[in-house]
Amino acid sequence: MNIKLPSRQQQWLEDQIAAGQFASLDEALALAVADLMAAETDDLAWAKPYVDEARASLARGDAITGEEYLKGLDRKVRDPRSR
């Protein structure tokens, strides 16, 4: 199989191989394809319990605004002992 990449991508791959990030071009491309395949099949079902809990928390009123959160964060940064 022959693959033609844009020169910028080819140079980046060559630099990564030279830096020891990959043993070869074949390894780098195999990893890239494996990542694409994994992303295609990841249905995010694992996240459903977290989303359900967040929704339940909001329904109970256990929430603050972003502004309130940032104010609290700012207080903690200014006075680390307030944690």
DRENTORKOL-3810 file (N, C-alpha, C; in nm, 4 decimals):
REM DRENTORKOL-3810
@n.u->0.0846; n.v->-0.1172; n.w->0.0000; ca.u->0.0000; ca.v->0.0000; ca.w->0.0000; c.u->0.0897; c.v->0.1244; c.w->0.0000
@n.u->0.0621; n.v->0.2146; n.w->-0.0899; ca.u->0.1339; ca.v->0.3414; ca.w->-0.0934; c.u->0.0426; c.v->0.4495; c.w->-0.0385
@n.u->0.0973; n.v->0.5306; n.w->0.0498; ca.u->0.0206; ca.v->0.6389; ca.w->0.1103; c.u->0.0938; c.v->0.7694; c.w->0.0841
@n.u->0.0214; n.v->0.8673; n.w->0.0347; ca.u->0.0790; ca.v->0.9994; ca.w->0.0087; c.u->0.0209; c.v->1.0973; c.w->0.1100
@n.u->0.1070; n.v->1.1509; n.w->0.1955; ca.u->0.0655; ca.v->1.2479; ca.w->0.2962; c.u->0.1090; c.v->1.3876; c.w->0.2548
@n.u->0.0382; n.v->1.4892; n.w->0.3024; ca.u->0.0865; ca.v->1.6257; ca.w->0.2811; c.u->0.2257; c.v->1.6395; c.w->0.3436
@n.u->0.3083; n.v->1.7216; n.w->0.2846; ca.u->0.4480; ca.v->1.7325; ca.w->0.3286; c.u->0.4592; c.v->1.7692; c.w->0.4766
@n.u->0.3704; n.v->1.8525; n.w->0.5252; ca.u->0.3753; ca.v->1.8932; ca.w->0.6665; c.u->0.3529; c.v->1.7719; c.w->0.7584
@n.u->0.2564; n.v->1.6869; n.w->0.7235; ca.u->0.2302; ca.v->1.5677; ca.w->0.8038; c.u->0.3457; c.v->1.4679; c.w->0.7936
@n.u->0.3976; n.v->1.4518; n.w->0.6758; ca.u->0.5107; ca.v->1.3604; ca.w->0.6565; c.u->0.6305; c.v->1.4063; c.w->0.7387
@n.u->0.6592; n.v->1.5347; n.w->0.7366; ca.u->0.7716; ca.v->1.5880; ca.w->0.8134; c.u->0.7497; c.v->1.5684; c.w->0.9627
@n.u->0.6263; n.v->1.5920; n.w->1.0088; ca.u->0.5956; ca.v->1.5731; ca.w->1.1501; c.u->0.6207; c.v->1.4278; c.w->1.1909
@n.u->0.5737; n.v->1.3342; n.w->1.1093; ca.u->0.5958; ca.v->1.1924; ca.w->1.1385; c.u->0.7442; c.v->1.1588; c.w->1.1421
@n.u->0.8185; n.v->1.2078; n.w->1.0464; ca.u->0.9628; ca.v->1.1822; ca.w->1.0431; c.u->1.0306; c.v->1.2391; c.w->1.1677
@n.u->0.9880; n.v->1.3574; n.w->1.2105; ca.u->1.0439; ca.v->1.4176; ca.w->1.3319; c.u->1.0107; c.v->1.3333; c.w->1.4550
@n.u->0.8887; n.v->1.2813; n.w->1.4617; ca.u->0.8476; ca.v->1.1989; ca.w->1.5758; c.u->0.9268; c.v->1.0681; c.w->1.5806
@n.u->0.9490; n.v->1.0102; n.w->1.4653; ca.u->1.0281; ca.v->0.8870; ca.w->1.4581; c.u->1.1717; c.v->0.9156; c.w->1.5012
@n.u->1.2290; n.v->1.0249; n.w->1.4519; ca.u->1.3660; ca.v->1.0622; ca.w->1.4886; c.u->1.3779; c.v->1.0894; c.w->1.6388
@n.u->1.2705; n.v->1.1415; n.w->1.6997; ca.u->1.2718; ca.v->1.1711; ca.w->1.8433; c.u->1.2446; c.v->1.0469; c.w->1.9275
@n.u->1.2167; n.v->0.9351; n.w->1.8618; ca.u->1.1940; ca.v->0.8115; ca.w->1.9355; c.u->1.0507; c.v->0.7894; c.w->1.9806
@n.u->0.9591; n.v->0.8722; n.w->1.9333; ca.u->0.8187; ca.v->0.8546; ca.w->1.9710; c.u->0.7591; c.v->0.7284; c.w->1.9079
@n.u->0.8080; n.v->0.6937; n.w->1.7909; ca.u->0.7654; ca.v->0.5743; ca.w->1.7192; c.u->0.8891; c.v->0.5041; c.w->1.6663
@n.u->0.8808; n.v->0.3714; n.w->1.6586; ca.u->0.9941; ca.v->0.2953; ca.w->1.6064; c.u->1.0030; c.v->0.3056; c.w->1.4545
@n.u->0.8868; n.v->0.3255; n.w->1.3918; ca.u->0.8842; ca.v->0.3309; ca.w->1.2453; c.u->0.7592; c.v->0.4034; c.w->1.1980
@n.u->0.7577; n.v->0.4328; n.w->1.0699; ca.u->0.6397; ca.v->0.4937; ca.w->1.0092; c.u->0.5208; c.v->0.3978; c.w->1.0179
@n.u->0.5464; n.v->0.2684; n.w->0.9977; ca.u->0.4393; ca.v->0.1694; ca.w->1.0081; c.u->0.3753; c.v->0.1723; c.w->1.1464
@n.u->0.4571; n.v->0.1806; n.w->1.2512; ca.u->0.4040; ca.v->0.1842; ca.w->1.3875; c.u->0.3191; c.v->0.3093; c.w->1.4098
@n.u->0.3669; n.v->0.4233; n.w->1.3642; ca.u->0.2939; ca.v->0.5493; ca.w->1.3824; c.u->0.1592; c.v->0.5453; c.w->1.3119
@n.u->0.1579; n.v->0.4965; n.w->1.1888; ca.u->0.0325; ca.v->0.4913; ca.w->1.1136; c.u->-0.0630; c.v->0.3865; c.w->1.1703
@n.u->-0.0097; n.v->0.2733; n.w->1.2158; ca.u->-0.0952; ca.v->0.1711; ca.w->1.2770; c.u->-0.1622; c.v->0.2258; c.w->1.4023
@n.u->-0.0887; n.v->0.3020; n.w->1.4826; ca.u->-0.1459; ca.v->0.3614; ca.w->1.6027; c.u->-0.2538; c.v->0.4636; c.w->1.5670
@n.u->-0.2276; n.v->0.5449; n.w->1.4659; ca.u->-0.3259; ca.v->0.6449; ca.w->1.4236; c.u->-0.4552; c.v->0.5786; c.w->1.3759
@n.u->-0.4430; n.v->0.4728; n.w->1.2988; ca.u->-0.5613; ca.v->0.4024; ca.w->1.2486; c.u->-0.6343; c.v->0.3347; c.w->1.3651
@n.u->-0.5610; n.v->0.2753; n.w->1.4586; ca.u->-0.6237; ca.v->0.2115; ca.w->1.5747; c.u->-0.7024; c.v->0.3133; c.w->1.6562
@n.u->-0.6469; n.v->0.4331; n.w->1.6738; ca.u->-0.7178; ca.v->0.5391; ca.w->1.7467; c.u->-0.8453; c.v->0.5801; c.w->1.6737
@n.u->-0.8389; n.v->0.5926; n.w->1.5423; ca.u->-0.9580; ca.v->0.6268; ca.w->1.4649; c.u->-1.0642; c.v->0.5181; c.w->1.4757
@n.u->-1.0213; n.v->0.3938; n.w->1.4717; ca.u->-1.1156; ca.v->0.2832; ca.w->1.4832; c.u->-1.1807; c.v->0.2808; c.w->1.6217
@n.u->-1.1035; n.v->0.3062; n.w->1.7249; ca.u->-1.1571; ca.v->0.3071; ca.w->1.8607; c.u->-1.2571; c.v->0.4203; c.w->1.8784
@n.u->-1.2272; n.v->0.5363; n.w->1.8223; ca.u->-1.3184; ca.v->0.6502; ca.w->1.8331; c.u->-1.4498; c.v->0.6223; c.w->1.7621
@n.u->-1.4420; n.v->0.5468; n.w->1.6559; ca.u->-1.5615; ca.v->0.5141; ca.w->1.5786; c.u->-1.6556; c.v->0.4224; c.w->1.6560
@n.u->-1.5999; n.v->0.3372; n.w->1.7400; ca.u->-1.6823; ca.v->0.2396; ca.w->1.8111; c.u->-1.7143; c.v->0.2817; c.w->1.9540
@n.u->-1.6584; n.v->0.3903; n.w->2.0032; ca.u->-1.6831; ca.v->0.4354; ca.w->2.1400; c.u->-1.8201; c.v->0.5016; c.w->2.1467
@n.u->-1.9171; n.v->0.4328; n.w->2.2081; ca.u->-2.0528; ca.v->0.4853; ca.w->2.2125; c.u->-2.0808; c.v->0.5681; c.w->2.3376
@n.u->-1.9820; n.v->0.5845; n.w->2.4221; ca.u->-1.9918; ca.v->0.6649; ca.w->2.5438; c.u->-2.0944; c.v->0.6118; c.w->2.6434
@n.u->-2.1324; n.v->0.4851; n.w->2.6308; ca.u->-2.2274; ca.v->0.4262; ca.w->2.7247; c.u->-2.1739; c.v->0.4321; c.w->2.8680
@n.u->-2.0432; n.v->0.4284; n.w->2.8828; ca.u->-1.9831; ca.v->0.4344; ca.w->3.0157; c.u->-2.0184; c.v->0.5640; c.w->3.0882
@n.u->-2.0493; n.v->0.6715; n.w->3.0138; ca.u->-2.0750; ca.v->0.8019; ca.w->3.0738; c.u->-2.2181; c.v->0.8177; c.w->3.1234
@n.u->-2.3089; n.v->0.7296; n.w->3.0801; ca.u->-2.4501; ca.v->0.7449; ca.w->3.1138; c.u->-2.4753; c.v->0.7542; c.w->3.2644
@n.u->-2.4149; n.v->0.6690; n.w->3.3489; ca.u->-2.4401; ca.v->0.6827; ca.w->3.4932; c.u->-2.3990; c.v->0.8195; c.w->3.5488
@n.u->-2.2917; n.v->0.8751; n.w->3.4958; ca.u->-2.2470; ca.v->1.0066; ca.w->3.5416; c.u->-2.3443; c.v->1.1161; c.w->3.4989
@n.u->-2.3933; n.v->1.1067; n.w->3.3783; ca.u->-2.4906; ca.v->1.2041; ca.w->3.3288; c.u->-2.6208; c.v->1.1931; c.w->3.4082
@n.u->-2.6638; n.v->1.0697; n.w->3.4338; ca.u->-2.7862; ca.v->1.0497; ca.w->3.5115; c.u->-2.7728; c.v->1.1085; c.w->3.6517
@n.u->-2.6590; n.v->1.0871; n.w->3.7160; ca.u->-2.6374; ca.v->1.1425; ca.w->3.8498; c.u->-2.6345; c.v->1.2946; c.w->3.8465
@n.u->-2.5724; n.v->1.3521; n.w->3.7449; ca.u->-2.5685; ca.v->1.4978; ca.w->3.7331; c.u->-2.7092; c.v->1.5540; c.w->3.7155
@n.u->-2.7889; n.v->1.4892; n.w->3.6342; ca.u->-2.9270; ca.v->1.5347; ca.w->3.6150; c.u->-3.0073; c.v->1.5240; c.w->3.7441
@n.u->-2.9891; n.v->1.4152; n.w->3.8184; ca.u->-3.0595; ca.v->1.3979; ca.w->3.9456; c.u->-3.0161; c.v->1.5047; c.w->4.0449
@n.u->-2.8882; n.v->1.5352; n.w->4.0466; ca.u->-2.8362; ca.v->1.6383; ca.w->4.1358; c.u->-2.8985; c.v->1.7737; c.w->4.1036
@n.u->-2.9077; n.v->1.8041; n.w->3.9755; ca.u->-2.9720; ca.v->1.9300; ca.w->3.9356; c.u->-3.1188; c.v->1.9324; c.w->3.9740
@n.u->-3.1872; n.v->1.8207; n.w->3.9563; ca.u->-3.3293; ca.v->1.8122; ca.w->3.9913; c.u->-3.3502; c.v->1.8339; c.w->4.1414
@n.u->-3.2532; n.v->1.7913; n.w->4.2239; ca.u->-3.2618; ca.v->1.8114; ca.w->4.3687; c.u->-3.2255; c.v->1.9543; c.w->4.4081
@n.u->-3.1742; n.v->2.0312; n.w->4.3138; ca.u->-3.1328; ca.v->2.1678; ca.w->4.3441; c.u->-2.9910; c.v->2.1772; c.w->4.3953
@n.u->-2.9151; n.v->2.0702; n.w->4.3827; ca.u->-2.7761; ca.v->2.0685; ca.w->4.4283; c.u->-2.6855; c.v->2.1288; c.w->4.3207
@n.u->-2.6991; n.v->2.2566; n.w->4.2978; ca.u->-2.6203; ca.v->2.3202; ca.w->4.1929; c.u->-2.5913; c.v->2.4648; c.w->4.2299
@n.u->-2.4837; n.v->2.5152; n.w->4.1748; ca.u->-2.4527; ca.v->2.6570; ca.w->4.1881; c.u->-2.4254; c.v->2.7104; c.w->4.0480
@n.u->-2.4321; n.v->2.8391; n.w->4.0337; ca.u->-2.4041; ca.v->2.8992; ca.w->3.9035; c.u->-2.2543; c.v->2.8983; c.w->3.8786
@n.u->-2.2175; n.v->2.9155; n.w->3.7541; ca.u->-2.0763; ca.v->2.9255; ca.w->3.7201; c.u->-2.0112; c.v->3.0433; c.w->3.7906
@n.u->-2.0856; n.v->3.1520; n.w->3.8030; ca.u->-2.0331; ca.v->3.2710; ca.w->3.8701; c.u->-2.0041; c.v->3.2413; c.w->4.0178
@n.u->-2.0955; n.v->3.1690; n.w->4.0838; ca.u->-2.0734; ca.v->3.1334; ca.w->4.2241; c.u->-1.9508; c.v->3.0431; c.w->4.2386
@n.u->-1.9387; n.v->2.9483; n.w->4.1487; ca.u->-1.8240; ca.v->2.8572; ca.w->4.1525; c.u->-1.6930; c.v->2.9352; c.w->4.1374
@n.u->-1.6884; n.v->3.0260; n.w->4.0398; ca.u->-1.5659; ca.v->3.1028; ca.w->4.0162; c.u->-1.5323; c.v->3.1931; c.w->4.1342
@n.u->-1.6336; n.v->3.2493; n.w->4.1988; ca.u->-1.6076; ca.v->3.3320; ca.w->4.3175; c.u->-1.5461; c.v->3.2481; c.w->4.4287
@n.u->-1.5998; n.v->3.1282; n.w->4.4500; ca.u->-1.5447; ca.v->3.0389; ca.w->4.5514; c.u->-1.4028; c.v->2.9974; c.w->4.5182
@n.u->-1.3779; n.v->2.9698; n.w->4.3918; ca.u->-1.2436; ca.v->2.9338; ca.w->4.3474; c.u->-1.1464; c.v->3.0489; c.w->4.3691
@n.u->-1.1922; n.v->3.1680; n.w->4.3400; ca.u->-1.1081; ca.v->3.2867; ca.w->4.3600; c.u->-1.0739; c.v->3.3032; c.w->4.5078
@n.u->-1.1705; n.v->3.2807; n.w->4.5969; ca.u->-1.1438; ca.v->3.2890; ca.w->4.7407; c.u->-1.0378; c.v->3.1876; c.w->4.7823
@n.u->-1.0462; n.v->3.0665; n.w->4.7285; ca.u->-0.9489; ca.v->2.9629; ca.w->4.7633; c.u->-0.8092; c.v->2.9985; c.w->4.7146
@n.u->-0.8011; n.v->3.0615; n.w->4.5991; ca.u->-0.6701; ca.v->3.1006; ca.w->4.5453; c.u->-0.6098; c.v->3.2113; c.w->4.6299
@n.u->-0.6946; n.v->3.3062; n.w->4.6708; ca.u->-0.6451; ca.v->3.4171; ca.w->4.7522; c.u->-0.6074; c.v->3.3723; c.w->4.8938
@n.u->-0.6825; n.v->3.2762; n.w->4.9496; ca.u->-0.6559; ca.v->3.2295; ca.w->5.0869; c.u->-0.6598; c.v->3.0776; c.w->5.0890
@n.u->-0.5453; n.v->3.0132; n.w->5.0627; ca.u->-0.5411; ca.v->2.8670; ca.w->5.0552; c.u->-0.5886; c.v->2.7986; c.w->5.1837
@n.u->-0.5819; n.v->2.8676; n.w->5.2962; ca.u->-0.6271; ca.v->2.8089; ca.w->5.4236; c.u->-0.7777; c.v->2.7935; c.w->5.4300
@n.u->-0.8509; n.v->2.8588; n.w->5.3395; ca.u->-0.9982; ca.v->2.8523; ca.w->5.3421; c.u->-1.0506; c.v->2.7226; c.w->5.2822
@n.u->-0.9623; n.v->2.6394; n.w->5.2367; ca.u->-1.0048; ca.v->2.5127; ca.w->5.1754; c.u->-1.0658; c.v->2.4283; c.w->5.2808
END
